[in-house]
Amino acid sequence: FVSGDFKEHAIKTVLLPFFQKLDKSKFEIYTYSNSFYEDAVTQEYKICADNWNNCTSIGDYELAQQIWNDKVDILFDMAGHSQGNRLISFSFKPAPIQISWMGYPITTGLSAIDYTIYDQYFAPNTADEFFVEKILRLPNHFQFIKPQNLEENRPQKKRQFNEIIFASFNHSRKLNEDVIKLWCQILNKVKNSKIVIGNLEKLSLDWIGNIFLQNGIDKSRINLIEPLNLNEYLELHKKIDILLDTWPYSGGTTTAYALMYGIPVVTLAGETVAQNQSLGILKNIGIEDSIADTESSYVTKAIELASDTDRLYQIKLENFEKYKAFTEQKQNNTYTHLEKLLINLWNEYCEIND
């Protein structure tokens, strides 16, 4: 596994459980960390790894040579074109099977990378044309680190506010004018409502706030927040009612965290993996009522959720129970399916190259 994010990072919620659950009688884990920074989460990765390497100080060709010398069978890129990637090393094809996975829901564009892995929800058939890699589809692909005290997140009947609180916690780079204008339509229809938008870069605060003001939303109804630490971010979920998703790049970790609290997530379905991340999570868990096919349907679903607070509470409870059931019953299947997939890939490779 090659990554610059073996630390407190969003990828931890999906990659670390996989490291912990992987059958060590069948697999060895070699890690190539492209970051000098280490924290407590790094130590958890190190415990799981059979071989730990820091590759920050060596060049791309040297890294490829090391991977080749280590005789790695299946090499995972966990970054795509995001920060900390070592895609040039992959271009030298140091491992017979190379997979880009999880860290970047868009093609790498590299013919040297053979596969990417999703399911039919994250990656409908229309997504194939957007990938150079071959898409391998599992029965279910969503996985997420299970909270130790999940029951503490159970929605409470007592409301803390007299208004509906909408929210978005996606990174500011996922926001755009079309999305925000649609949020303004929702706020204009739901008069007793406010919106909290978190995880914003400082440079984005003015342009985001101005779009709301230009579309008739009073500044008293808007709360723009720069990135918080994880505990502060999670605490915010106890004060919001409905999460509004972004497009054409939807939420991933933010959607999963919201569902951990039962919060409905209104998302817009599309043809790409990037847009269908939230849809994939929702469908894996068994929640479909908040998935919209059109922008007008997106607005309607958000307004309907906000129109009946008693029903909204019931939906939160139902979502929470579905999330809880998924973590207890279905999530382990994801790891089992992935193990079988990797074994089959290797066996097929060996048969062809025997």
N, C-alpha and C positions, 0 to 999 in steps of 0.2 A: 504494500500500500504506500503510495507516494502522496504526501499532503503537507501543507504548511500549517495545518489546523489541528494538530494533536494537542489540544488545549481547550480551555473554556471557550467554546465556539458552537454555533448552531449544529454543525455536523456531528458533534458529540452525541446528540440525542438519537441518532440513527446508527452511527458507526461503532460507538463504544459498546452498546448492547450486542451487536454482531460479533465483536471481538470476544466478548464475555461468553457468548453462547456457542461459538463455533466448536465443533467436535474436534478436540485436539488429538484424538487417535487417528484422524484422517487428514488433518491440515496442520501446517506450520505457518505462523504469521511472521513475515518479515516487514518491518516498517522503515521507511525512508522519510525522515522528518526534515522539512525545508524551513525550519524556524529555530532561531536561537532561544526564543522565549519558551519557558516551561512553567507549569503551575501544578496544582494538585491533580487536575484532570490528566495532565501528561503522565503523571505517575501511575494512574489507573491504566492508561494505555500500555505503559512499559511492563506492568505486571502481566498483561495478556500476551505480550509479544514474545516470540521465541528468539527473535533477533532484532535489536534496535540499532538504527543508524541515523546519525545526523548528517545530512548531505548539503547543508547550507554553504559550506566553504569550498565545495568542489564544483567544477563546471559540468555542463550538460553531458558532454561526451564521457567524462570521467564517471558520472553517475550511471550512465548507461553501461559502461564497462563493469562497474561494481555489481549492478543487477545481473548482468550476464555471468559474471564470475560466481555469484551466489546461486546460480542455477534456479532462478525463480521460474515457476511454471506459469502462473497467472498473475499478471501485474495490473493493479488498479490505480487509475488516476482519480483522485478525489477532489479535483479543483477545476477542471476545464480551463477556461480562460480567466478565471478569477485570480485574486492575489495569491502568491505563493506557489503557482503552478510550475511544473517542470516538463511541459509538453515537448520541448525540444529533445529531451532525453528519450521520450517515447518514440520520437520520429526515427531513432536509430534501431527500433524494434529489438530491445534487449531481452524480451520475454516472448515465448511462442504465442501466448494468448494475452491480449491487452484489452482492458475494459475501462471505459470512463463511467463513473457511477456516483450518483447522489449529489455531488458538490456543485453541479452545473447542469441545469435541465435543458441544455441546448447542445447541438453537435460541436465537437472539437474541430471538425473539418479535416481531421488527420486520417488518411487512409491506413496509417500504421496502427490505429486503434480499431480493433475488430468489432467490439460490441458495446452496447449500453443496455441497462436492465431497468424495466418498468413493469407495469401490468396493463390490462386493456382499458383501465380507467385513466391512468396517468397518460398513457400513450395510445389513443385510438389509432385505427389503421391509417387515418389521414396524416399522422405524425411521421410515418416512415420516410416520406419525401423530404423532410427537413433534416434528416440525419445521414451523414456519411457512414457512420457505424450501423451495423445491423442491430435492430432492437430485439432483445430477448424479453419475452413476457412471462412473468410469474403469475400464478393464480391470484395472489395478493402481494402487493409490494410495500405498502405502508408499514413502517415500524418506528417506534418511538420509545425513548427511555421511560420506564414506568416509575411514577413518583412513589416515594416510600410511604407517604401518608396521603394517598389519593382521597380517602374519605373526607379529609379536612376541606376538600374543594367542593363538596356537595353544595349545590345552590340553596340559599337560605330564603325562606318565605318573606321575612321582614325586608322591606325595601328601604334603602338608605336615602333615596332621593324621591322627589315628587315628579321628576321628569325622566324621560327615556334618555339613556346615555349610549350613543353610538360610538364606535371606536375603530381606528385602524392602527396597527402596530408594524406594518410593513415598512421596510427601509424607504427613505425619502426618494431614492432613485427609482423605486417602483411606482411612484405617484406621477400623474400627469394631469393636464388641464381637463381632458375629457372625463376622467374619473372623478375629479373634484367637483366639476359642474353637476354631475349626476348625484353626488352626495348632497349638493346644495338643493337640488330638486326634492330630495327626501326630507331634508331639514325644513324646507319651506312648507311641505305638506304635514309634517309632524311638528306642530307648533310648540309643544311642551318638551322639546328635545335639545340636546347639546351633543357636541362631538369632541372626542379626545383623539388626537393624532400623535403617536409617539415614534421614537426611533428616528428622529429627524436630524439631519446635518444642519449646523447653524446657518449655513448659506441658503438653506431652503425655506427658512421660517417666513421670510418676507413674501416671497412669491406665492407660497401656499396660502398664507393668510389673506393676501390681496385678492386672490380668486374668490374666496368666500365672501369677502366684503363687497366685491363687484357684483356678486350674485344675490345680494340682499340678506346675507346672514350677519347679524350683529356680532361684534367681537366678543360680547359677553357669553356667546354660545359656543365659542371656539377655544379649545385648550391645546396648544402646540407644545410638545415636550421633546427635548433632546434625549439621546440615549441614556437609559438608567442601568444600574446594576441588576442582575438577574432577580434578586429577591424583591426589589422595588417594582420591577416590571411585572412580576407575577402577582404582587399585591394589587396592582391596578385592576386585575381581572375581577376582583370582588366588587368593583364599583361600576362595572359596565354591563350593558344589557345585550347589545347586538354588535357583532364585528362585521365591518364592511370591507370586502376584499378588493384588491386591485387587479387590473389587467392592462396590457397583455401579459404581464408577469405577475402571477398570483402569489399568495402567501404559501409558505411551507411550514416552517417551525411555528410561526405566529398562529396559523390555523390550528395546528395540533395542540398548542398550549391553550387556546380558547376553548376547544372541545374538552380539555381536561377539567374545565370548570362548567361545562354544559352550555356554554355561550353559543347561540346559533351564529353561523358564518354564512353571510350572503355572498355568493360567488357567481361569476359569469363563465359558463362553459365555452370552450374554444376548440381549435384544431391542434394546438401545439402543446407539448409537455409543459412548457413554462406557464401557460395559461391554465392548465388543468391540474396543477399541483394540489390546490385546495379541493377540487372535485374528486381527485383520486383518493385523498384522505377521507373525505366525507363518505364516499361510496364504499370504501374498505370497511369503515365502521358501521355502515348501514343507515346513514342519514342522507336523505335526498331532497327534502322539502325546500331547503334554502338554496338549491342550485337553479340558477336562471339560464334560459336559452337566449334571451334577448336583453338589451339594455332596459327596455320598458318593463320587462318581467322582473329584472333586478330591482328596479324602483318599487314596483308593486309588492314584491315579497318583503322588502325592508319595511314598507309602510304597514303592511298587514301584521307583521311581527310586533310592531310598536303599538298597534291599535288596541290590544287587549292584554293588559299586564298580567291578569290571572292565567290566561292561556300561555303567555310568554314564560311564566314561571314553570308551568307544566312541561313546556318544550325543553326548557333548561334541564329539568329533572330527567326527562326521557333521554336527552343527549348525553347527560352524565352517565346514566346507567348503560347506554350503548357503548360509550367509551370504556367504562369499567369492564364490561363483558368482553370487549375486544382485547384488552390487556390481559385478561385472565384466561381466555379461551382460544383466541385466534392468532394472537401475535406470534407465538412460538412457531406456528405453521410457516410464517414468513421465513424464518431462519432455516427451517428444515427444507423448504422448497428451494431456497437459495443454495444450500449445501448440495442438494441433488443436482441442481443446474450446473454448478461448477464441476462436480465429478463427471457428469455427462459430457461437458465441454472438453475436459481433459481426455476422457476415454475416446471420444470421437477424433480428437487431434492425434492421439497415439495410433489409432487404427489407420488413419490416412497416411501417417508418416512412418509407419512401421517398416 
